[in-house]
Every structure is written in structure tokens, then in C-alpha cells.
Amino acid sequence: MTSLYPIIRAVNSLAIMTIAMAGMYASIMVLEPATREFNIGRGAGALPYTMYMVGFGVGNILLGKLVDRFGMIWLALLAAICLPVGLFIASQAQNIWVFCFTLCVFCGFLGGAFAFGPLVADISQWFDRRRGLAVGIVISGSYVAGAVWPPLLQSWFDSVGWRQSLEDLSLICAATMLPLSLIYLRKIRAVEGSVDNNEESFWSKPLGLSPINLQCLLCSAGVGCCAAMAMPQIHIVPHAIDLGFTAKDGANFLALMLGFGIVSRISSGWISDKIGGIKTLILGSIMQATVIFFFIFVDTLTGLYLVSIAFGLSQGGIVPSYTIIIRRYFRSREAGRRIGLVFVSTIGGMAFGGWIAGVLYDVTGSYTISFINAIAFNILNLAIAGFLLRRSSADNAGK
């Protein structure tokens, strides 16, 4: 195998993630037109996204286990078929329940979920020295999708309607994902870490902890960082409106967060190759908490643009660092399911963080307490990361 192949595989995975995440953003963008057509309220109109995320979360766990056992190619082909089929069925749905079920099972569980945790776990198997950079490049596909699909979908909705748009999107996904999936015919080449990982004691007591305890700590850290991360990402538009700016300004702030998040994810991958996943997690966590703190006090247009850019540069690299930690302290054959579990925890953290921020706003009439709550969750993440760093230092000192 030439050294060029893993690079090609990484770029291919970036492309698949960018394409497949179209289903997620379609479930968001369709809220308003589906609400009108199905004659439902906005609460019910949010169900398509909620149900998509349910399928997406469950799929990251179950598909991760299947990838560990059977490899990538069959699940890649399944996703390349099910996502387009799901989008087409959704475009023909005559009631909200068929619409939600289709997005949950075909688009979220069988389609989109493959293009997140399993793809990241797979690419981590093909790199050793530059693993962090490779992971950062691939996982940035979710942010690239966030920058590309929402404006594109909205322009299609405005010109041909949401049903025809989803139908066209299904054809685009089928035409691109099927050929891109063929690269996974080559089976995973597992690359273990550079430490003496052949010792059974290393695998049975990573960082001096049981594997399940380390997994639980990483999942808890994932909830903490993303419950904090959700506050600016999900509520930046209404926050901007509260400060006297327009919804378009708020959308621009969000676009900057996602756009500079791409830079953060790639650069943090490079950094993790230099200093390791745990230290990269701490660095990102400190930066994120600091920027969230400044959100409380910034109330000018220029200030919000700057703090949005800073937030994008701080938060994008946190989630990829979990992959580097898992690949360092767990066996390669467990990567799919363990990375999937942590990613589901981050998804749950985003969902809970966005919800609790809204609840606190309703109670207090201000986002100040919501920002403070986000900082508290960020401190939880930082405390866990600090604990893992101490365990890592002690472990290295004992060798």
C-alpha cells in the first residue's frame, strides 16, 4: 500500500460526510415550509429534526459496533442507498408522522449516522503520526456541510418548493455517495499507538482506570463541552435580536462560528499530533469557556462578529480530540463503538444544552444565566480533562 492511499481515503471521507450531512440540515431548513403544509405548530414542526437526531444518535452507536465487526463497505453502500431513498420518501410524505419516521430511520439512522462516528473511527485506523490532522480534516465535513447546505437548500425551497428540493437532493446523494463508497472495499489497516501497547495491562487499565470508567468519563466530558457549546450555536440568532440586531446578523454570526470551526478542527488535529488528545481537549475547553464568558458582556455588532469568530476557533477542535484519546487508550478493534458512544454523548449534550438555555431564558428573561450555565458545564468538561491529564502524567512517571 502506498502512503498516498490513506490521504485519498481521508479526502473521500470528508466528501461523503459533507454530502451525507445534507439530510441533517434539510431536517432543519424544512421546519417552516413543512409547518405550513402539514398545518401544524412550530413545536410539532421541530419534530423532523428531533427524530432525525434520535436516529442519528442511535446509529452512531450501533453502526460503530457493526463497523468494528464487519468493516466499512457494506455499511457505506447501505448508507448510500438509504439516505437518497429516505429523502425521496420524505418528499412524497402526506403527513408529519411518515415524514418524521422516514427522516429518523432512513436518513438519520441508516444514512447520516454512518457519515459521522464510523467515518471518523475508520480514518483514525489509517494514520499514526498524523492521526489528529486526518481526524480533524474528516470531521470538519460536518461544518463544511453547515456552511454549504442551508443557503443552498433555502434557495431551492424558494424556487421549486421543499418537496421537489428533497427529491433533487436524493438524486444528488445517490449519484455521489455510491461511487465514493467504493473506496471502502479496501479493509481497515489498524495502526496502534506508539506506546508499548502490546502489554495487556495497558489495555485492561488505561490511565490506571477500568475501560468502562474511562469510557464514562469521556462520555461525561462530551456532555459537558457540548452542553456549553450549544448555548452560542443554537441561541445566537435570538440573542442578536434581543440586543437590537437583525436575524440576518445572527445568521452571519452562526456562519462565522461554523466557518472558523473548520479552521479549528483541522488546526487542532495538527496540534493533537504534537501534544496529544488530552492536552488538546484542555486547550480547547479553556478557550471555549473564555469566549462564552465574553459573550455575556459584548453587545456591539463588531464585538459580536469578533467573539463569534473566536468561538469558532475555540470550539471546533474539542470533539475530534476524543477520537485521539480513544485511539490512544483503547484497542483499535473497539474504535467504532467507543467513538460512537462519545459522539452520541456530545449530541445529547448539544440537545440538552440548547433546551436548558431556552428554559433559563424563559425563567429569567435574559440569556445571562444561560451563558453562566454553559460555563458551568464547560468547567465540568475541564475538570474531567484535567483529571485525565493528571492520570496520564502519573502513568508516564511510573514507567
Buried (B, 14 or more C-beta within 10 A) or exposed (E): EEEEEBBEBBBBBBBBBBBBBBBBBBBBBBBEBBBEBBEBEEEBBBBBBBBBBBBBBBBBBEBBBBBBEEBBBEBBBBBBBBBBBBBBBBBEBEEBEEBBBBBBBBBBBBBBBBBBBBBBBBBBBBBBEBBBBBBBBBBBBBBBBBBBBBEBBBEBBEEEBBBEBBBBBBEEBBEBBBEBBEBBEBEBEEBBBEEEBEEEEBBEBBBEBEBEEBBBBBBBBBBBBBBBBBBBBBBBBBBBEBBEBEEEBBBBBBBBBBBBBBBBBBBBBBBBBEEBBBBBBBBBBBBBBBBBBBBBEBEEBEBBBBBBBBBBBBBBBBBBBBBBBBBBBBBBEBBBBBBBBBBBBBBBBBBBBBEBBBEBBEEEEEBBBBBBBBBEBBBBBBBBBBBBBEBBEEBEEEE
